[in-house]
Amino acid sequence: MYLSSIQIKNFRCFDDNEHVICFNPGLTILVGENDSGKSTIMDAIRIVLGTTDFNWLRIETDDFHNEDTSLEIKIICKFSALFEEEQAAFLECLTYEEGENEVYPCLYLHWTCNYLTSFKPARPISSISTGKDGNGAVPSAEARELLRVTYLRALRDAYSDMQSGRHSRLSQIIHNIPSLMDGEDKFVDGMDLHELSLVGITNLSNSLLESHNAIKIVNNSLTEILSNQMLLKQDVVKTRFEVAGVNSNDLQKVIALLEKLDLSVDKDESAMQGRVGLGTSNIMSMACELLLHREAETVKKSSFLLVEEPEAHVHAQRQLKLIQSLENEAESKNQQIIMTTHSPLLASVVQLKNIIMLKNGQVFPMAEGYTKLDRGDYKYLEKYLDATKANLFFARNVIIVEGPGEALLIPTISKLMNRNFIDFGTSLVDVRSTGLRRYAKIFQRNDDSKLDVKVACVTDRDVMPNCAPKICINENYTLDPATWPKKENRNWRAEADFTEEEATSHIDKIAQKANGQNVLTFIADHWTLEYDLAFTGLVYDEMKKALIKALVEVSYAAKNWENKIKTITENIDRLETIQEKASYFYSFFAKNTTSKADFAQQFSFELEESYSGHSSELEQALPPYLVNAIKYVTEE
């Protein structure tokens, strides 16, 4: 069986609406910014099901939504795909629901909590029931043991978990290994010691300790001191040493023995020396928990693992190995793993269907059917959603661009506009010329819900002015479109190729590819980023200097900079229209004389030098579509 859904009301950030979170049978990843509700979901599961380490989570007044203790906290867990043995254990508690061609059993657990002020002191009182409507029988204590989850908290002391001691987590894990009790419980002369069970080892150890010659000598000395120095002649007192726990039952003996174990790195067989670090301890701890779950699989028992922020103290390559192993483990075996993370690296390698995004107490699954993405989009994104793009799952707002020029330049512009993306929690995602529509639709929902993340898609218009073919492509072209090659024989379009109506339709088609809900497309006002920068900026002296200086410094050797700046400036001034001036500027990129990425980086430096502290002047000299896109994703 697996936890197929949980419904939460009035618990912490979840209000009295019906917040339903659906989980996959295998792996589910909860992502989102801080205080979005990830840990609340994990704690809700722990409260209802209990944990294998038997830690108890006490309900406090601040667990009630808005600390309103007049509310009732309600958590409903639904389990599906129960084994026959599990159906038998919960027989009187099951609900039978109709599927497509069959009726199948499922288990509902209703947990409610009220804060009763009639008690002194006031305290929370909880209850549990079953059935779809919560009017079913309470499951037995034995049955509820089947539902306990293994919980690994964030930033836990994994090193201590693997050390010996009373109630150590390591001993709890090993104790659940089925073959642990195999072997003989009593030693017989001539027996191979390896044939003894853990109980037999304990019994033999106790016997050898009691009968050890040094212990006997100490006991005789104690008896002599008592008789000669402490007791009267008529008093008869003899002593003997007894090993503590010798009369305990077999289970207690095994537990006491296991609590003496530490898990450490074998330094003779490993490259490591000294005490292992936090990251390795974390990995070893999780390996033990997975061992416990693997043993559950051998006896056809469902198992549940909750992990908060597994990336803590773990470097990137181990993170990738860990998450891929957990995903494979969950898919191939009857294990359910629910995990929270703040790591874009982990989010980037998990299948998109396994991700649930949380935002302000709202839940947004990324699986098919919940988003506007189609099946082909999922295949594409799972291949190309790397760590630099996966940061969009944690952002308050997102700006999506199609090239390195925008990716390098826009953050600098936003900072100079006093709208630093870092301050506003805005992530920039560069999709490298393809896939803009696909990434945008991650944030568009199929239902009536709206993901509270503003997404700005920045893209080129890709229609050149009529003068550009001659300046940027071939000097033999004229302003007469009749002299150009036929449309079907060229990969570029100019303004003359469109009627006014067709031009409007062209822009609408670009926008509608991604637009929807909180996603808006910001299209270049004229042609491309570099052309539009020149079109708007060349009429302002300070911006003109910055544009030409950046262009020259990334296109020519330093010894030629002064002459080239002068020549290019004169050539631009000689042209009559702004379209011609901007087309001449863009010709350096069209003819591959200048790298767009290198220019954007150098132009960023020039802007910082020229416009720091002058945001209003900067905005005037920038293309409006860039300014509007930045303002959209940085609105307070």
FIFINU-955301 format. One record per residue (C-alpha): x, y, z. Coordinates in Angstrom, 3 decimals. Example, Ala and Ser with C-alpha at 12.3 -4.5 7.8 and 13.67 -1.06 7.14 Angstrom:
BEGIN
- u, v, w
- 12.300, -4.500, 7.800 .
- 13.670, -1.060, 7.140 .
# end
This chain:
BEGIN
- u, v, w
- 0.000, 0.000, 0.000 .
- 1.010, 3.615, -0.298 .
- -0.146, 6.983, 0.989 .
- -2.046, 8.241, -2.052 .
- -3.238, 11.552, -0.582 .
- -3.426, 13.685, 2.503 .
- -5.966, 16.419, 3.206 .
- -5.039, 19.151, 5.680 .
- -7.263, 21.814, 7.260 .
- -6.417, 24.490, 9.839 .
- -2.901, 23.188, 10.417 .
- -0.196, 25.877, 10.429 .
- -0.072, 27.556, 6.983 .
- -3.030, 25.541, 5.657 .
- -6.375, 27.286, 6.227 .
- -9.898, 25.818, 6.410 .
- -10.056, 25.100, 2.682 .
- -9.617, 21.497, 1.616 .
- -5.922, 21.269, 0.771 .
- -5.407, 17.870, -0.853 .
- -1.892, 16.670, -1.651 .
- -1.648, 13.600, -3.880 .
- 1.448, 11.412, -3.715 .
- 3.007, 8.917, -6.113 .
- 3.431, 5.261, -5.114 .
- 7.204, 5.709, -5.355 .
- 9.018, 9.014, -4.971 .
- 7.495, 12.435, -4.363 .
- 9.605, 15.598, -3.991 .
- 8.207, 18.674, -2.252 .
- 9.900, 21.868, -3.441 .
- 9.378, 25.548, -2.734 .
- 10.748, 28.499, -0.849 .
- 10.973, 28.671, 2.949 .
- 7.678, 28.616, 4.899 .
- 5.708, 27.416, 1.881 .
- 4.338, 24.347, 3.703 .
- 6.782, 21.517, 2.980 .
- 7.621, 20.685, 6.607 .
- 3.969, 21.121, 7.555 .
- 3.018, 18.285, 5.214 .
- 5.786, 16.078, 6.604 .
- 4.731, 16.767, 10.181 .
- 1.075, 16.104, 9.350 .
- 2.049, 12.639, 8.094 .
- 4.143, 11.987, 11.198 .
- 1.353, 13.052, 13.535 .
- -1.234, 10.711, 12.028 .
- 0.927, 7.671, 11.276 .
- 3.617, 7.788, 13.961 .
- 7.311, 7.138, 13.374 .
- 9.546, 4.109, 13.714 .
- 11.712, 5.899, 16.276 .
- 8.578, 6.462, 18.410 .
- 9.206, 10.179, 18.789 .
- 6.058, 12.060, 19.694 .
- 5.108, 15.354, 18.096 .
- 3.171, 17.495, 20.554 .
- 0.507, 19.850, 19.230 .
- 1.033, 23.435, 20.358 .
- -1.167, 26.514, 20.035 .
- 0.910, 27.809, 17.112 .
- 0.089, 24.626, 15.166 .
- -3.459, 25.941, 14.735 .
- -3.897, 28.142, 11.657 .
- -3.233, 31.761, 12.640 .
- -2.932, 30.422, 16.231 .
- -6.733, 30.342, 16.395 .
- -7.385, 27.555, 18.908 .
- -11.132, 27.713, 18.300 .
- -10.493, 25.903, 15.000 .
- -10.353, 22.148, 14.567 .
- -7.261, 20.695, 12.930 .
- -8.231, 17.949, 10.532 .
- -5.867, 15.631, 8.674 .
- -7.153, 12.826, 6.440 .
- -4.758, 10.219, 5.067 .
- -5.823, 7.888, 2.275 .
- -3.996, 4.637, 1.500 .
- -4.389, 2.737, -1.758 .
- -3.156, -0.535, -3.295 .
- -3.228, -2.551, -0.067 .
- -1.741, -6.069, -0.019 .
- -4.074, -8.897, 1.030 .
- -2.349, -9.115, 4.423 .
- -2.840, -5.374, 4.889 .
- -6.486, -5.625, 3.885 .
- -6.925, -8.308, 6.507 .
- -5.270, -6.191, 9.195 .
- -7.603, -3.243, 8.494 .
- -10.635, -5.307, 7.458 .
- -13.227, -3.472, 9.567 .
- -11.759, -0.083, 8.617 .
- -11.689, -0.341, 4.826 .
- -13.661, 1.703, 2.337 .
- -14.507, 0.232, -1.054 .
- -14.412, 2.591, -4.005 .
- -15.267, 2.079, -7.656 .
- -12.519, 2.219, -10.242 .
- -12.840, 1.976, -14.010 .
- -13.666, -1.724, -14.109 .
- -13.416, -2.832, -10.503 .
- -14.117, -2.063, -6.889 .
- -10.980, -1.656, -4.835 .
- -10.355, -1.278, -1.094 .
- -8.683, 1.768, 0.408 .
- -8.031, 2.992, 3.912 .
- -8.972, 6.444, 5.214 .
- -7.530, 7.706, 8.500 .
- -9.218, 10.783, 9.979 .
- -7.198, 12.605, 12.630 .
- -8.748, 15.593, 14.380 .
- -7.492, 17.841, 17.146 .
- -9.308, 20.413, 19.253 .
- -7.898, 22.732, 21.885 .
- -10.055, 22.334, 24.970 .
- -10.072, 25.257, 27.353 .
- -12.420, 23.424, 29.731 .
- -9.428, 21.460, 30.996 .
- -7.046, 23.058, 33.457 .
- -4.544, 23.644, 32.089 .
- -6.019, 23.918, 28.607 .
- -4.617, 21.343, 26.208 .
- -5.128, 19.781, 22.775 .
- -7.167, 16.573, 22.508 .
- -6.938, 14.423, 19.400 .
- -8.928, 11.494, 18.031 .
- -8.667, 9.109, 15.099 .
- -11.235, 7.239, 13.047 .
- -11.558, 5.549, 9.671 .
- -13.950, 5.479, 6.735 .
- -14.413, 7.956, 3.923 .
- -16.596, 10.158, 6.131 .
- -14.688, 9.459, 9.343 .
- -17.382, 7.303, 10.938 .
- -15.526, 4.004, 10.823 .
- -13.893, 1.917, 13.519 .
- -10.625, 2.863, 15.166 .
- -7.844, 0.599, 13.834 .
- -6.181, -1.732, 16.278 .
- -2.801, -0.905, 17.776 .
- -1.256, -3.843, 15.886 .
- -2.635, -2.600, 12.577 .
- -1.406, 0.948, 13.139 .
- 2.125, -0.381, 13.559 .
- 2.021, -1.206, 9.836 .
- 1.663, 2.505, 9.066 .
- 4.628, 3.889, 10.988 .
- 6.969, 5.986, 8.856 .
- 10.718, 6.354, 9.037 .
- 11.526, 10.036, 9.420 .
- 14.895, 11.652, 8.762 .
- 14.790, 15.251, 9.908 .
- 16.715, 18.068, 8.281 .
- 20.186, 18.794, 9.685 .
- 19.888, 15.821, 12.018 .
- 22.887, 14.537, 13.958 .
- 23.450, 11.545, 11.697 .
- 26.765, 10.774, 13.415 .
- 25.058, 10.293, 16.785 .
- 22.319, 8.185, 15.187 .
- 24.954, 5.681, 14.148 .
- 26.576, 5.447, 17.603 .
- 25.938, 3.040, 20.459 .
- 23.761, 3.889, 23.422 .
- 20.407, 3.252, 24.981 .
- 17.613, 3.417, 22.397 .
- 20.132, 4.148, 19.636 .
- 18.663, 4.439, 16.157 .
- 21.250, 1.992, 14.825 .
- 20.099, -0.732, 17.230 .
- 16.452, -0.084, 16.287 .
- 17.240, -0.562, 12.609 .
- 19.309, -3.731, 13.055 .
- 16.708, -5.217, 15.380 .
- 14.230, -5.331, 12.492 .
- 16.405, -7.639, 10.385 .
- 14.450, -10.955, 10.224 .
- 17.476, -13.301, 10.373 .
- 18.751, -11.670, 13.544 .
- 17.391, -14.394, 15.862 .
- 18.777, -17.321, 13.856 .
- 21.184, -19.694, 15.623 .
- 21.503, -21.613, 18.893 .
- 20.652, -19.955, 22.212 .
- 22.822, -22.236, 24.374 .
- 26.505, -23.029, 24.059 .
- 27.558, -26.672, 24.171 .
- 31.154, -27.848, 24.434 .
- 32.631, -28.382, 20.996 .
- 30.151, -26.058, 19.255 .
- 31.350, -23.592, 16.624 .
- 30.828, -20.144, 18.142 .
- 29.461, -18.878, 14.831 .
- 26.436, -21.147, 15.319 .
- 25.257, -19.078, 18.297 .
- 22.386, -16.641, 17.981 .
- 22.609, -13.164, 19.493 .
- 20.792, -14.530, 22.534 .
- 23.333, -17.370, 22.699 .
- 26.205, -14.871, 22.520 .
- 24.662, -12.875, 25.364 .
- 24.110, -15.973, 27.510 .
- 27.645, -17.227, 26.891 .
- 29.128, -13.796, 27.605 .
- 27.181, -13.526, 30.860 .
- 28.236, -17.007, 31.915 .
- 31.909, -16.386, 31.134 .
- 31.852, -13.077, 32.984 .
- 30.299, -14.568, 36.107 .
- 32.740, -17.476, 36.153 .
- 35.870, -15.503, 35.311 .
- 38.687, -16.241, 37.808 .
- 39.456, -12.563, 38.518 .
- 35.787, -11.925, 39.310 .
- 35.769, -14.906, 41.689 .
- 38.863, -13.567, 43.484 .
- 37.271, -10.145, 43.903 .
- 34.094, -11.761, 45.232 .
- 36.020, -13.846, 47.765 .
- 37.871, -10.731, 48.928 .
- 34.588, -8.898, 49.441 .
- 33.173, -11.792, 51.433 .
- 36.309, -11.882, 53.608 .
- 36.169, -8.117, 54.300 .
- 32.493, -8.350, 55.226 .
- 32.996, -11.319, 57.533 .
- 36.134, -10.100, 59.291 .
- 35.593, -6.344, 59.390 .
- 31.916, -5.562, 59.020 .
- 29.736, -8.360, 60.428 .
- 29.144, -9.909, 63.807 .
- 30.149, -13.471, 64.553 .
- 26.577, -14.702, 64.271 .
- 25.996, -12.950, 60.874 .
- 26.366, -15.079, 57.781 .
- 26.495, -13.135, 54.509 .
- 28.051, -14.391, 51.302 .
- 28.196, -12.373, 48.056 .
- 28.346, -13.196, 44.372 .
- 28.483, -11.096, 41.217 .
- 25.483, -11.235, 38.891 .
- 25.508, -9.854, 35.349 .
- 22.791, -7.278, 34.904 .
- 20.000, -8.494, 32.615 .
- 20.867, -12.172, 32.959 .
- 17.243, -12.894, 33.837 .
- 15.825, -10.661, 31.095 .
- 13.805, -12.143, 28.283 .
- 15.460, -12.916, 24.960 .
- 14.223, -9.725, 23.292 .
- 15.708, -7.519, 26.032 .
- 19.009, -9.383, 25.804 .
- 19.238, -8.820, 22.057 .
- 18.390, -5.129, 22.351 .
- 21.005, -4.608, 25.086 .
- 23.619, -6.307, 22.904 .
- 22.745, -4.283, 19.774 .
- 22.911, -1.038, 21.728 .
- 26.653, -1.647, 22.103 .
- 27.224, -1.325, 18.343 .
- 28.678, 1.690, 16.545 .
- 28.644, 2.073, 12.762 .
- 31.997, 3.403, 11.587 .
- 34.143, 3.411, 8.477 .
- 36.558, 0.498, 8.147 .
- 39.769, 2.487, 7.858 .
- 41.778, -0.568, 6.786 .
- 39.548, -1.052, 3.750 .
- 38.712, 2.606, 3.013 .
- 40.573, 5.641, 1.763 .
- 39.296, 7.756, 4.649 .
- 41.230, 8.397, 7.828 .
- 40.105, 10.081, 11.014 .
- 36.535, 10.873, 11.976 .
- 34.149, 10.956, 9.016 .
- 32.478, 14.247, 8.094 .
- 28.837, 15.213, 8.422 .
- 28.105, 14.429, 4.789 .
- 29.428, 10.875, 4.927 .
- 27.626, 10.319, 8.246 .
- 24.425, 11.518, 6.603 .
- 24.875, 9.091, 3.716 .
- 25.634, 6.192, 6.064 .
- 22.561, 6.994, 8.121 .
- 20.320, 6.959, 5.052 .
- 21.900, 3.687, 3.907 .
- 20.815, 2.106, 7.199 .
- 17.269, 3.371, 6.770 .
- 17.135, 1.973, 3.238 .
- 18.369, -1.365, 4.583 .
- 15.381, -1.409, 6.908 .
- 13.072, -0.704, 3.973 .
- 14.727, -3.393, 1.871 .
- 14.037, -5.943, 4.566 .
- 10.393, -4.835, 4.608 .
- 10.220, -5.585, 0.888 .
- 11.356, -9.197, 1.411 .
- 8.365, -9.884, 3.664 .
- 5.913, -8.025, 1.392 .
- 5.419, -5.220, 3.866 .
- 4.852, -1.654, 2.744 .
- 7.312, 0.920, 3.989 .
- 7.289, 4.694, 4.159 .
- 10.287, 7.014, 4.302 .
- 10.149, 10.759, 4.962 .
- 13.365, 12.685, 4.300 .
- 13.816, 16.408, 4.856 .
- 16.585, 18.120, 2.900 .
- 18.821, 15.113, 2.147 .
- 21.293, 17.483, 0.499 .
- 22.479, 18.784, 3.889 .
- 26.278, 18.459, 4.123 .
- 26.362, 16.362, 0.905 .
- 28.367, 17.557, -2.101 .
- 26.880, 17.796, -5.589 .
- 27.975, 14.483, -7.111 .
- 26.792, 12.519, -4.086 .
- 23.487, 14.383, -4.210 .
- 22.951, 13.215, -7.789 .
- 23.865, 9.618, -6.939 .
- 21.605, 9.687, -3.887 .
- 18.488, 11.045, -5.572 .
- 18.789, 8.761, -8.588 .
- 19.247, 5.751, -6.308 .
- 16.237, 6.709, -4.195 .
- 14.097, 7.249, -7.283 .
- 15.083, 3.853, -8.699 .
- 14.568, 2.203, -5.316 .
- 11.097, 3.680, -4.950 .
- 10.057, 2.798, -8.507 .
- 11.239, -0.822, -8.399 .
- 10.130, -1.801, -4.893 .
- 7.111, -1.355, -2.666 .
- 8.625, 1.696, -0.997 .
- 7.180, 5.146, -0.759 .
- 9.604, 8.024, -0.284 .
- 8.422, 11.581, 0.351 .
- 11.178, 14.159, 0.403 .
- 11.615, 17.910, 0.787 .
- 14.492, 19.799, -0.773 .
- 15.891, 23.263, -1.394 .
- 18.403, 21.929, -3.901 .
- 17.909, 22.862, -7.573 .
- 20.407, 20.108, -8.343 .
- 18.137, 17.436, -6.861 .
- 15.032, 18.935, -8.446 .
- 16.720, 18.945, -11.854 .
- 17.264, 15.171, -12.033 .
- 13.951, 13.973, -10.622 .
- 11.181, 13.197, -13.084 .
- 8.849, 16.175, -13.338 .
- 5.833, 14.003, -12.494 .
- 7.379, 13.338, -9.060 .
- 7.607, 17.030, -8.096 .
- 5.050, 18.976, -6.068 .
- 5.624, 22.715, -5.826 .
- 4.376, 24.585, -2.764 .
- 3.647, 28.293, -2.708 .
- 2.097, 30.182, 0.224 .
- 0.338, 27.115, 1.577 .
- -0.972, 26.127, -1.862 .
- -0.054, 22.851, -3.525 .
- 0.781, 22.554, -7.216 .
- 1.659, 19.073, -8.540 .
- 3.782, 19.015, -11.681 .
- 2.442, 15.698, -12.970 .
- 0.533, 15.293, -16.230 .
- -3.033, 16.520, -16.032 .
- -2.250, 19.278, -13.552 .
- -0.280, 21.601, -15.862 .
- -0.652, 22.887, -19.427 .
- 2.326, 20.760, -20.444 .
- 1.685, 17.896, -22.846 .
- 3.483, 14.554, -22.894 .
- 6.137, 15.757, -25.322 .
- 6.882, 18.738, -23.090 .
- 7.575, 16.414, -20.157 .
- 10.073, 14.383, -22.173 .
- 11.807, 17.553, -23.308 .
- 11.992, 19.140, -19.856 .
- 13.216, 15.996, -18.129 .
- 16.106, 15.962, -20.607 .
- 17.000, 19.655, -20.463 .
- 15.914, 20.787, -16.989 .
- 19.359, 21.203, -15.450 .
- 20.227, 22.742, -12.078 .
- 20.501, 26.282, -13.450 .
- 16.919, 26.091, -14.711 .
- 15.472, 24.094, -11.804 .
- 15.939, 27.106, -9.504 .
- 12.600, 28.306, -10.942 .
- 10.851, 25.892, -8.545 .
- 12.063, 27.968, -5.604 .
- 11.587, 31.467, -7.026 .
- 8.982, 34.050, -6.136 .
- 8.983, 35.239, -9.741 .
- 10.751, 34.065, -12.899 .
- 12.095, 35.734, -16.033 .
- 12.774, 33.383, -18.962 .
- 15.166, 34.439, -21.736 .
- 16.371, 32.798, -24.935 .
- 20.054, 33.582, -25.063 .
- 23.268, 34.407, -23.217 .
- 23.013, 38.086, -24.135 .
- 19.832, 38.569, -22.141 .
- 21.023, 36.232, -19.396 .
- 24.202, 38.254, -18.837 .
- 22.742, 41.727, -19.308 .
- 19.306, 41.737, -17.679 .
- 20.489, 41.085, -14.080 .
- 22.805, 44.103, -14.330 .
- 20.014, 46.283, -15.706 .
- 17.657, 45.188, -12.929 .
- 20.263, 46.078, -10.306 .
- 20.856, 49.533, -11.836 .
- 17.056, 50.064, -11.876 .
- 17.055, 49.404, -8.095 .
- 15.176, 46.168, -8.771 .
- 17.881, 43.644, -7.982 .
- 16.553, 40.156, -8.741 .
- 18.198, 38.819, -5.602 .
- 16.260, 41.240, -3.409 .
- 12.967, 40.259, -5.054 .
- 13.568, 36.501, -5.089 .
- 13.415, 36.461, -8.892 .
- 15.155, 33.716, -10.868 .
- 16.419, 34.146, -14.416 .
- 16.281, 31.068, -16.635 .
- 18.134, 30.918, -19.956 .
- 16.514, 28.320, -22.232 .
- 19.084, 28.820, -25.026 .
- 16.864, 29.704, -28.009 .
- 14.441, 26.792, -27.613 .
- 11.805, 25.624, -25.195 .
- 10.600, 28.984, -23.871 .
- 6.977, 27.934, -24.247 .
- 7.618, 24.635, -22.479 .
- 9.243, 26.223, -19.436 .
- 6.502, 28.852, -19.232 .
- 3.761, 26.213, -19.124 .
- 5.222, 24.670, -15.992 .
- 3.516, 27.595, -14.251 .
- 0.145, 27.240, -15.969 .
- -2.497, 25.058, -14.349 .
- -5.261, 23.004, -15.942 .
- -7.738, 23.775, -13.168 .
- -8.955, 27.123, -11.856 .
- -6.019, 27.530, -9.499 .
- -3.399, 30.128, -10.307 .
- 0.202, 29.705, -9.279 .
- 1.246, 32.912, -7.545 .
- 4.473, 33.254, -9.516 .
- 4.835, 35.969, -12.125 .
- 6.665, 34.738, -15.201 .
- 8.071, 37.100, -17.839 .
- 9.131, 35.537, -21.137 .
- 11.561, 37.769, -23.042 .
- 11.874, 37.016, -26.742 .
- 12.886, 38.584, -30.059 .
- 10.421, 39.806, -32.682 .
- 12.615, 38.403, -35.474 .
- 11.411, 40.892, -38.102 .
- 14.164, 43.141, -39.471 .
- 13.671, 46.661, -40.824 .
- 13.657, 46.987, -44.602 .
- 17.111, 48.566, -44.609 .
- 18.714, 45.700, -42.683 .
- 19.122, 43.142, -45.520 .
- 21.497, 45.486, -47.346 .
- 23.428, 46.493, -44.207 .
- 23.489, 43.194, -42.332 .
- 23.265, 40.487, -45.009 .
- 24.283, 41.503, -48.538 .
- 25.137, 44.969, -49.806 .
- 23.542, 44.110, -53.154 .
- 20.102, 44.060, -51.568 .
- 18.052, 47.235, -52.043 .
- 15.053, 48.695, -50.247 .
- 12.848, 47.242, -52.970 .
- 11.506, 43.861, -51.720 .
- 11.074, 42.778, -55.323 .
- 14.850, 42.455, -55.574 .
- 15.081, 40.138, -52.556 .
- 15.042, 36.357, -52.899 .
- 11.614, 34.746, -52.618 .
- 10.325, 34.195, -49.071 .
- 10.577, 30.430, -49.304 .
- 14.244, 30.709, -50.264 .
- 15.399, 32.783, -47.289 .
- 15.359, 32.270, -43.510 .
- 14.717, 35.915, -42.610 .
- 11.713, 38.219, -42.716 .
- 11.595, 41.998, -43.046 .
- 8.843, 44.480, -42.335 .
- 7.954, 44.634, -46.044 .
- 6.941, 40.962, -45.912 .
- 4.003, 41.794, -43.642 .
- 0.860, 43.841, -44.014 .
- -0.141, 45.795, -40.925 .
- -2.661, 43.096, -40.084 .
- -0.119, 40.326, -40.634 .
- 2.416, 42.111, -38.432 .
- -0.120, 42.299, -35.616 .
- -0.980, 38.628, -36.094 .
- 2.731, 37.710, -36.034 .
- 3.189, 39.392, -32.657 .
- 0.028, 37.799, -31.275 .
- 1.207, 34.348, -32.329 .
- 4.528, 34.827, -30.513 .
- 2.756, 36.013, -27.366 .
- 0.122, 33.273, -27.342 .
- 2.726, 30.520, -27.437 .
- 3.475, 31.158, -23.773 .
- 0.906, 33.644, -22.440 .
- -1.611, 32.500, -19.867 .
- -2.519, 33.049, -16.218 .
- 0.505, 34.793, -14.617 .
- 2.765, 34.220, -17.618 .
- 3.321, 37.239, -19.905 .
- 5.500, 37.473, -23.006 .
- 7.574, 40.598, -23.599 .
- 8.511, 40.842, -27.281 .
- 11.318, 42.994, -28.665 .
- 9.876, 46.312, -29.832 .
- 11.627, 46.034, -33.202 .
- 13.918, 43.100, -33.983 .
- 16.464, 41.563, -31.555 .
- 18.035, 42.528, -28.236 .
- 21.166, 44.108, -29.698 .
- 19.260, 45.954, -32.444 .
- 16.700, 47.286, -29.971 .
- 19.419, 48.415, -27.570 .
- 20.912, 50.441, -30.383 .
- 17.541, 51.645, -31.715 .
- 16.623, 53.128, -28.326 .
- 20.063, 53.958, -26.971 .
- 21.880, 55.619, -29.876 .
- 19.830, 58.817, -29.452 .
- 21.267, 59.298, -25.928 .
- 24.897, 60.404, -25.808 .
- 25.865, 58.458, -22.665 .
- 24.203, 55.261, -23.867 .
- 25.658, 55.701, -27.346 .
- 29.171, 55.895, -25.897 .
- 28.576, 52.792, -23.763 .
- 27.207, 50.779, -26.698 .
- 30.026, 51.628, -29.099 .
- 32.756, 51.234, -26.476 .
- 31.514, 47.779, -25.474 .
- 31.187, 46.754, -29.131 .
- 34.734, 47.808, -29.969 .
- 36.409, 46.327, -26.884 .
- 35.085, 42.816, -27.571 .
- 35.631, 42.996, -31.352 .
- 39.148, 44.390, -31.767 .
- 42.592, 44.340, -30.204 .
- 43.185, 46.954, -27.511 .
- 45.688, 48.906, -29.630 .
- 42.938, 49.675, -32.171 .
- 40.186, 50.665, -29.736 .
- 40.546, 54.433, -30.019 .
- 40.542, 54.480, -33.819 .
- 37.706, 51.949, -34.094 .
- 35.499, 53.877, -31.674 .
- 36.045, 57.000, -33.736 .
- 35.370, 55.209, -37.058 .
- 32.212, 53.434, -35.903 .
- 30.864, 56.612, -34.330 .
- 31.422, 58.516, -37.588 .
- 29.787, 55.770, -39.642 .
- 26.731, 55.786, -37.385 .
- 26.469, 59.573, -37.464 .
- 26.682, 59.522, -41.250 .
- 23.528, 57.396, -41.573 .
- 20.210, 59.208, -41.759 .
- 17.566, 57.099, -40.018 .
- 17.643, 55.389, -36.633 .
- 16.772, 52.127, -38.408 .
- 19.945, 52.407, -40.481 .
- 22.066, 53.344, -37.470 .
- 20.770, 50.418, -35.400 .
- 21.104, 48.033, -38.366 .
- 24.729, 49.068, -38.853 .
- 25.365, 48.452, -35.141 .
- 23.718, 45.027, -35.357 .
- 25.679, 44.099, -38.493 .
- 28.683, 43.311, -36.285 .
- 26.652, 40.480, -34.720 .
- 24.923, 39.400, -37.940 .
- 28.291, 38.970, -39.677 .
- 29.809, 37.169, -36.655 .
- 32.361, 39.895, -36.035 .
- 31.194, 40.203, -32.430 .
- 30.014, 37.628, -29.873 .
- 26.642, 38.477, -28.367 .
- 27.631, 36.978, -25.025 .
- 30.943, 38.858, -24.883 .
- 29.215, 42.096, -25.826 .
- 26.533, 41.661, -23.170 .
- 29.134, 41.093, -20.492 .
- 31.232, 44.099, -21.492 .
- 28.148, 46.277, -21.977 .
- 27.113, 45.396, -18.405 .
- 30.407, 46.834, -17.152 .
- 29.890, 50.006, -19.203 .
- 26.363, 50.457, -17.838 .
- 27.565, 50.076, -14.258 .
- 30.219, 52.724, -14.878 .
- 27.867, 55.160, -16.624 .
- 24.507, 54.732, -14.887 .
- 25.107, 53.747, -11.259 .
- 22.748, 55.918, -9.233 .
- 20.903, 57.161, -12.322 .
- 18.078, 54.658, -12.750 .
- 15.592, 57.068, -14.384 .
- 18.085, 58.091, -17.069 .
- 18.885, 54.428, -17.691 .
- 15.231, 53.455, -18.136 .
- 14.754, 56.143, -20.782 .
- 17.664, 54.825, -22.815 .
- 16.618, 51.157, -22.707 .
- 14.166, 49.240, -24.902 .
- 10.710, 49.467, -23.257 .
- 10.068, 45.719, -23.498 .
- 13.111, 44.983, -21.292 .
- 12.132, 47.601, -18.727 .
- 8.546, 46.331, -18.588 .
- 9.641, 42.702, -18.201 .
- 11.926, 43.584, -15.298 .
- 9.214, 45.635, -13.599 .
- 6.685, 42.813, -13.980 .
- 8.802, 40.285, -12.056 .
- 9.914, 42.795, -9.399 .
- 6.591, 44.351, -8.428 .
- 6.181, 44.628, -4.668 .
# end
